Amino acid sequence: SSRHSNQNSNFNNSHIGPQMPRIGGWKRGENIGAGAFGNVFMGLNSDTGELMAVKEVAFHADPGKMQESIDQLEHEISLLASLRH
């Protein structure tokens, strides 16, 4: 498995409110699902040992389609952030 960090991400986290913790280092586990926009992996927070789902998405090279993908991803993040489980 590989180690990842969101500290090097260019993704704009301005939509993430204070209720969503920032994740530092994590390890990617097995693929647990796939959809139209990417794959979902089991993740392990290296600091806390907490398990999580991590979605890996690919963006289009076409700037017009890239913005559409970003908009769809931001919508999904907003929806998932509103869930309580």
Secondary structure, DSSP 8 states (H G I E B T S, - for coil): --EEEGGG-----TT--TTS----EEEEEEEEEEETTEEEEEEEETTT--EEEEEEE---SSHHHHHHHHHHHHHHHHHHHH---
